[in-house]
Amino acid sequence: MHPRTSLLIILTVPLLVLACVPEGGDGPGGDSSATDFDSDAFDALPEVLVSASGVDPDDEEPERWDADVPVVLPPWWKCGDGELDSWEQCDDGGLNSDYGECTPKCQEPWCGDGYHHPSEECDLGPANGQQLNVYGSCSASCEIATGCGDGVVQPEYLEECDHGAGGSPTCAPNCRWYRRIVFVTAETYTGAELGGTAGADGLCQDSAKNGGLPFHESFRAWLGVKDDNDPDDQSTNPSSWLKPVGEDNEFMRMDGLVVAESVHDLLNNDLLNPIQVTAAGENLGVPVWSNVLPGGTYASGDDCDNWTSDSGFGRWGTSGSTTSTWTDSGMKLYCNNALHLYCVEQPGNGN
């Protein structure tokens, strides 16, 4: 049976309560402006019907008129008859469906229309992408937003790590790192480019953010400085600012391996794994500016003029080591060489 005919049959009973449309008008069946519907009966009609009153049958959508029914039907009235009307993008007749190449509203499929098409993993319409970090939600691109808990690190969902739905001892269930982070910079700097210890701290912050650590912003550069005017002053050196924070003070690399189990171990050369991983997870066994002895004090006066000059010398360590050479190789290089930095997380900057 033709879909239009079947709908007319369905509508027969409610239409009996309507007053007849007088003949002789411009609209189908008479003057539409003279139509006198019983308001209660009209309110009881299905939502597919709207009053014909005041509508010109010669408007731009004549297919909305039905000569046998004194009403105006919505645009999708004829969707599904297999004929492409002006307002339709497609019409595959009985093949129109939620999953077809043409939707039940005779529109071509698109992500966000609320229909789950074969090319989509999901489609919740306006709800797409509203739950960025929820396991199993639907993304704005109509993909299953497995997000946190799927075992895959997805920075676009603000993940720092992802060790599965339950997390792990190092990665929290919200896909953020539990432990304090220590890393080696991917970037290199000459002595002058460091801009002193404060400038180097800023470079560590930038390297952390560039590497994907938006929620860890309190990093300091592992650099030693000798104050020639006050050789006993250690206030700018790691032994002064590196402090325990709370109960858990393990330091870990971005790949999840623990470097040191406490501040004490880090300051006393008890490294479980070398600090050779960048904030982005790259492994680098490289020379690193340091001038810091095990214990966190300065090693010598070879600090590139407090890390502000390309003249003179600077002491360095090697990121691939777990012995004392990780922080002090016992050797020095000209300050115009470009070396990496160690960056250590110290919430509150040690204050």
C-alpha positions as CSV (number, residue, x, y, z in Angstrom):
1,M,0.0,0.0,0.0
2,H,1.3,3.5,-0.8
3,P,2.5,5.1,2.4
4,R,0.5,8.2,1.8
5,T,-2.7,6.2,1.3
6,S,-2.1,4.3,4.5
7,L,-1.6,7.5,6.5
8,L,-4.9,8.8,5.1
9,I,-6.7,5.8,6.3
10,I,-5.2,6.2,9.8
11,L,-6.2,9.8,9.9
12,T,-9.9,9.1,8.9
13,V,-11.3,8.9,12.4
14,P,-9.8,12.0,13.9
15,L,-10.6,14.0,10.8
16,L,-14.3,13.2,11.2
17,V,-14.5,15.6,14.1
18,L,-13.3,18.5,12.0
19,A,-15.7,20.9,10.4
20,C,-15.9,20.8,6.7
21,V,-14.0,23.3,4.7
22,P,-16.3,25.5,2.7
23,E,-16.0,25.2,-1.1
24,G,-15.0,27.9,-3.4
25,G,-11.9,29.1,-1.6
26,D,-8.3,29.2,-2.8
27,G,-7.2,26.3,-0.7
28,P,-7.9,22.6,-1.4
29,G,-11.6,22.1,-0.6
30,G,-12.4,25.8,-0.1
31,D,-11.4,29.1,1.4
32,S,-8.8,28.1,4.0
33,S,-9.3,31.4,5.8
34,A,-12.9,30.4,6.5
35,T,-12.0,27.1,8.0
36,D,-13.7,26.7,11.4
37,F,-12.1,23.8,13.3
38,D,-13.3,22.7,16.7
39,S,-10.3,23.6,18.8
40,D,-10.5,20.6,21.2
41,A,-10.8,18.2,18.3
42,F,-7.9,19.9,16.5
43,D,-5.7,19.6,19.6
44,A,-6.3,15.9,19.6
45,L,-5.0,15.4,16.1
46,P,-1.6,13.7,15.7
47,E,1.4,16.0,15.6
48,V,1.8,15.3,11.8
49,L,-1.1,17.6,11.1
50,V,-1.2,21.4,11.2
51,S,-4.0,23.8,10.3
52,A,-4.5,24.7,6.7
53,S,-5.8,28.1,7.7
54,G,-4.1,31.0,6.0
55,V,-1.8,28.9,3.9
56,D,-1.5,29.6,0.2
57,P,-1.8,26.3,-1.8
58,D,0.4,27.9,-4.5
59,D,3.3,28.3,-2.2
60,E,6.8,26.9,-2.9
61,E,6.0,23.5,-1.3
62,P,2.7,22.4,-3.0
63,E,3.6,18.8,-2.2
64,R,2.7,19.6,1.4
65,W,-1.0,19.9,0.4
66,D,-3.3,17.0,0.1
67,A,-6.4,17.5,-1.9
68,D,-8.4,15.0,0.2
69,V,-7.3,16.3,3.6
70,P,-8.1,19.9,4.8
71,V,-4.7,20.2,6.6
72,V,-1.1,21.1,5.8
73,L,1.4,18.3,6.5
74,P,5.0,18.8,7.6
75,P,7.7,18.5,5.0
76,W,8.5,14.9,5.8
77,W,4.9,13.9,4.9
78,K,6.0,12.5,1.6
79,C,9.4,11.2,2.7
80,G,9.6,7.6,1.8
81,D,7.5,7.7,-1.4
82,G,10.7,7.2,-3.4
83,E,10.3,10.5,-5.2
84,L,12.9,13.2,-4.6
85,D,11.1,16.4,-3.6
86,S,12.7,19.9,-3.5
87,W,13.2,19.8,0.2
88,E,14.7,16.2,0.3
89,Q,18.4,15.4,0.0
90,C,17.5,11.8,-0.8
91,D,14.5,9.4,-0.9
92,D,15.1,5.7,-1.2
93,G,11.5,4.8,-0.4
94,G,11.3,1.8,1.9
95,L,15.1,1.7,2.2
96,N,15.1,4.9,4.2
97,S,16.3,3.9,7.7
98,D,18.5,4.8,10.7
99,Y,21.3,2.8,9.2
100,G,20.7,3.4,5.5
101,E,22.2,5.8,3.0
102,C,19.1,7.9,3.4
103,T,17.6,8.7,6.8
104,P,13.9,8.5,7.8
105,K,13.8,12.2,7.3
106,C,15.1,12.0,3.7
107,Q,18.4,13.6,4.6
108,E,21.8,12.3,3.8
109,P,23.6,10.8,6.9
110,W,26.0,13.1,8.9
111,C,27.7,12.7,12.2
112,G,25.5,14.4,14.8
113,D,22.1,13.6,13.2
114,G,21.3,11.1,15.9
115,Y,21.2,8.1,13.5
116,H,23.8,5.4,13.9
117,H,25.1,4.9,10.3
118,P,27.4,2.1,9.2
119,S,30.4,4.4,8.9
120,E,30.0,5.6,12.5
121,E,30.8,3.8,15.7
122,C,28.1,5.8,17.5
123,D,25.8,8.8,17.1
124,L,24.0,10.4,20.0
125,G,23.2,13.6,18.2
126,P,23.8,16.8,20.3
127,A,25.1,14.6,23.1
128,N,28.2,13.6,21.0
129,G,31.5,14.7,22.7
130,Q,29.8,15.9,25.9
131,Q,31.7,13.4,28.1
132,L,35.3,13.7,27.0
133,N,36.9,11.5,29.7
134,V,34.1,8.9,30.2
135,Y,34.9,5.4,29.1
136,G,32.5,4.2,26.4
137,S,31.0,7.6,25.6
138,C,30.5,9.0,22.0
139,S,32.9,11.5,20.7
140,A,32.2,14.6,18.5
141,S,33.5,12.6,15.6
142,C,31.0,9.7,16.2
143,E,33.7,7.4,17.5
144,I,33.4,5.3,20.7
145,A,35.3,7.6,23.1
146,T,36.9,4.8,25.1
147,G,39.0,7.5,26.7
148,C,40.4,6.9,30.1
149,G,40.5,3.2,30.9
150,D,41.1,1.7,27.5
151,G,44.8,1.3,27.9
152,V,45.7,3.8,25.2
153,V,47.1,7.3,26.2
154,Q,44.9,9.9,24.4
155,P,46.1,13.4,25.1
156,E,43.0,14.7,23.3
157,Y,41.0,13.4,26.3
158,L,43.4,15.0,28.7
159,E,45.1,11.8,29.6
160,E,48.7,11.6,31.0
161,C,48.7,7.9,31.3
162,D,46.3,5.0,30.8
163,H,46.9,1.6,32.5
164,G,43.4,0.3,32.1
165,A,40.0,0.9,33.7
166,G,41.3,0.4,37.3
167,G,44.5,2.4,37.0
168,S,47.8,1.2,38.5
169,P,50.2,2.1,41.3
170,T,51.6,4.8,39.1
171,C,48.6,5.8,37.0
172,A,45.4,6.9,38.7
173,P,41.9,5.8,37.5
174,N,41.4,9.3,36.1
175,C,44.5,8.7,33.8
176,R,46.7,11.2,35.7
177,W,50.1,10.2,37.2
178,Y,50.2,9.4,40.9
179,R,53.9,9.9,41.4
180,R,56.2,13.0,41.1
181,I,57.7,13.2,37.7
182,V,61.4,13.6,36.8
183,F,62.5,13.8,33.2
184,V,65.3,14.9,30.9
185,T,64.5,17.7,28.4
186,A,64.3,16.9,24.7
187,E,65.7,20.4,24.1
188,T,69.3,21.5,24.6
189,Y,70.6,24.8,25.9
190,T,73.9,26.7,26.1
191,G,74.9,28.2,29.4
192,A,73.6,31.6,28.4
193,E,70.3,30.2,27.1
194,L,69.5,28.9,30.5
195,G,69.0,32.4,31.9
196,G,70.1,31.5,35.4
197,T,68.4,28.9,37.7
198,A,65.1,30.7,37.5
199,G,65.2,30.8,33.7
200,A,66.1,27.1,33.7
201,D,63.0,26.4,35.9
202,G,60.9,28.1,33.3
203,L,62.4,26.0,30.6
204,C,61.5,22.9,32.5
205,Q,57.9,24.1,32.8
206,D,57.8,24.7,29.1
207,S,59.3,21.3,28.3
208,A,56.7,19.6,30.6
209,K,53.8,21.3,28.9
210,N,55.2,20.6,25.4
211,G,55.6,17.0,26.3
212,G,52.0,16.5,27.5
213,L,52.0,17.3,31.2
214,P,49.4,20.0,31.6
215,F,48.6,19.1,35.2
216,H,52.1,19.0,36.5
217,E,53.4,22.5,36.5
218,S,55.9,22.7,39.4
219,F,59.2,21.6,37.9
220,R,62.7,22.8,38.8
221,A,65.9,22.4,37.0
222,W,68.5,20.2,38.6
223,L,71.4,22.7,38.6
224,G,74.1,23.6,41.1
225,V,75.4,27.1,41.7
226,K,78.3,28.3,43.8
227,D,78.0,31.7,45.3
228,D,81.5,33.0,45.3
229,N,80.6,35.6,47.9
230,D,79.1,33.0,50.2
231,P,80.3,29.5,49.5
232,D,78.2,28.0,52.2
233,D,75.0,29.3,50.6
234,Q,73.0,26.4,49.2
235,S,69.6,28.1,48.9
236,T,69.5,27.8,45.1
237,N,70.7,24.1,45.0
238,P,68.5,21.0,45.1
239,S,69.5,20.1,48.6
240,S,67.6,23.2,49.7
241,W,64.5,23.2,47.6
242,L,63.8,19.4,47.1
243,K,61.4,18.4,49.9
244,P,59.0,15.6,50.7
245,V,55.4,16.2,49.8
246,G,52.7,14.2,51.6
247,E,53.1,10.5,52.1
248,D,54.1,9.4,48.6
249,N,57.4,10.7,47.4
250,E,58.4,8.3,44.7
251,F,59.9,9.8,41.6
252,M,59.0,8.2,38.2
253,R,59.7,8.6,34.5
254,M,57.1,9.2,31.9
255,D,57.1,5.5,31.0
256,G,56.0,4.6,34.5
257,L,59.3,3.3,35.8
258,V,60.3,4.5,39.3
259,V,63.6,6.4,39.4
260,A,63.8,6.8,43.2
261,E,61.5,5.8,46.0
262,S,61.9,8.9,48.1
263,V,63.5,12.3,48.2
264,H,66.3,10.8,50.4
265,D,67.1,8.2,47.7
266,L,67.2,10.8,44.9
267,L,69.5,12.9,46.9
268,N,71.7,10.0,48.0
269,N,72.3,8.4,44.6
270,D,70.0,5.4,45.1
271,L,68.5,5.4,41.6
272,L,66.4,2.4,40.4
273,N,66.3,3.5,36.8
274,P,68.2,6.3,34.9
275,I,66.5,9.6,34.2
276,Q,66.7,9.3,30.5
277,V,63.1,9.7,29.4
278,T,61.7,13.0,28.2
279,A,58.3,14.5,29.1
280,A,57.1,13.1,25.8
281,G,58.4,9.6,26.6
282,E,61.5,9.5,24.4
283,N,64.6,7.7,25.7
284,L,67.8,9.8,25.6
285,G,71.2,8.8,27.0
286,V,72.8,12.2,26.8
287,P,75.0,14.7,28.6
288,V,73.1,17.0,31.0
289,W,74.1,20.3,32.6
290,S,74.2,19.8,36.4
291,N,77.1,20.8,38.6
292,V,75.3,19.0,41.4
293,L,76.9,16.4,43.7
294,P,75.1,13.4,45.1
295,G,73.4,15.0,48.1
296,G,72.1,18.0,46.1
297,T,74.9,20.5,46.8
298,Y,77.0,22.3,44.1
299,A,80.0,20.4,42.8
300,S,82.3,23.3,41.9
301,G,82.4,26.9,40.6
302,D,82.0,25.5,37.1
303,D,78.5,26.8,36.6
304,C,78.7,29.0,33.5
305,D,78.6,32.1,35.7
306,N,75.5,31.0,37.5
307,W,74.2,29.5,34.3
308,T,74.0,32.9,32.5
309,S,77.0,32.8,30.2
310,D,78.5,30.9,27.3
311,S,82.0,31.7,28.7
312,G,83.8,29.4,31.1
313,F,82.9,25.8,32.0
314,G,80.0,23.9,33.3
315,R,79.9,20.4,35.1
316,W,77.6,17.8,33.7
317,G,76.1,14.3,34.3
318,T,74.9,11.6,32.0
319,S,71.2,10.7,31.8
320,G,71.9,7.0,31.1
321,S,73.5,6.3,34.4
322,T,72.2,5.1,37.8
323,T,75.5,5.7,39.6
324,S,76.8,9.0,40.8
325,T,77.7,10.0,37.3
326,W,74.0,10.6,36.6
327,T,74.4,13.9,38.3
328,D,78.2,14.5,38.2
329,S,80.5,12.9,35.7
330,G,83.5,14.7,37.3
331,M,84.1,16.5,34.0
332,K,83.3,19.9,32.6
333,L,82.5,21.3,29.1
334,Y,82.7,24.8,27.6
335,C,79.5,26.7,28.3
336,N,78.8,27.3,24.7
337,N,78.0,23.6,24.2
338,A,74.2,22.9,24.1
339,L,73.3,20.2,26.7
340,H,70.0,18.9,28.1
341,L,68.5,19.5,31.6
342,Y,67.1,17.4,34.3
343,C,63.7,18.5,35.5
344,V,62.3,17.4,38.9
345,E,58.7,17.9,40.0
346,Q,58.5,19.9,43.3
347,P,54.9,20.9,44.1
348,G,54.9,24.5,45.3
349,N,58.4,24.9,44.0
350,G,59.7,23.8,47.4
351,N,58.3,26.7,49.2
